[in-house]
Amino acid sequence: MLKVAALVHIMLMTVLMGILVIVIVTVPELYDQGMRLIPLAALVGFFGAIPISAYVSRKILAQTRST
């Protein structure tokens, strides 16, 4: 499960970080604080993807083992 979770985490982390950075860059109120918020968005994307990737990898393994 760890290998599948690691692969899912890499993809999901990148997507979450990208979404958060795009929000920071496009919202004018957040753009001024970008130097502080973008590293924070990277941390949130990294740690936020861990539980989601564990859930997704369990679902993937459950689907592949039942067949």
C-alpha positions as CSV (number, residue, x, y, z in Angstrom):
1,M,0.0,0.0,0.0
2,L,2.9,2.3,0.7
3,K,4.1,2.4,-2.9
4,V,0.6,3.1,-4.3
5,A,0.1,5.8,-1.6
6,A,3.4,7.4,-2.4
7,L,2.6,7.6,-6.1
8,V,-0.9,9.0,-5.4
9,H,0.6,11.5,-2.9
10,I,3.0,12.8,-5.5
11,M,0.3,13.5,-8.0
12,L,-2.3,14.8,-5.5
13,M,0.3,17.0,-3.7
14,T,1.2,18.7,-7.0
15,V,-2.4,19.4,-7.9
16,L,-3.3,20.8,-4.4
17,M,-0.2,23.0,-4.4
18,G,-1.0,24.3,-7.9
19,I,-4.6,25.1,-7.0
20,L,-3.5,27.0,-3.9
21,V,-0.8,28.9,-5.8
22,I,-3.2,29.8,-8.6
23,V,-5.7,31.1,-6.0
24,I,-3.0,33.2,-4.3
25,V,-1.8,34.7,-7.6
26,T,-5.3,35.5,-9.0
27,V,-6.9,37.0,-5.9
28,P,-5.7,40.6,-5.6
29,E,-6.0,40.7,-1.8
30,L,-3.7,37.6,-1.6
31,Y,-1.3,38.6,-4.3
32,D,0.3,41.3,-2.2
33,Q,1.2,38.6,0.5
34,G,2.4,36.1,-2.1
35,M,5.9,35.8,-0.7
36,R,4.5,34.6,2.6
37,L,1.5,32.6,1.3
38,I,3.1,30.6,-1.5
39,P,5.4,28.6,0.8
40,L,2.5,28.1,3.2
41,A,0.4,26.8,0.3
42,A,3.2,24.3,-0.5
43,L,3.1,23.1,3.1
44,V,-0.7,22.8,3.1
45,G,-0.6,20.9,-0.2
46,F,2.1,18.5,1.0
47,F,0.4,17.7,4.3
48,G,-3.1,17.9,3.1
49,A,-2.5,15.3,0.4
50,I,-1.3,12.7,3.0
51,P,-4.8,11.6,4.3
52,I,-6.4,11.9,0.9
53,S,-3.8,9.8,-0.8
54,A,-4.1,7.1,2.0
55,Y,-7.8,7.0,1.4
56,V,-7.4,6.8,-2.4
57,S,-4.8,4.1,-2.3
58,R,-7.0,2.0,0.0
59,K,-9.8,2.3,-2.5
60,I,-7.5,1.4,-5.4
61,L,-6.1,-1.6,-3.7
62,A,-9.6,-2.8,-2.7
63,Q,-10.7,-2.6,-6.3
64,T,-7.7,-4.4,-7.7
65,R,-7.7,-7.2,-5.1
66,S,-11.4,-8.1,-5.5
67,T,-11.0,-9.0,-9.1
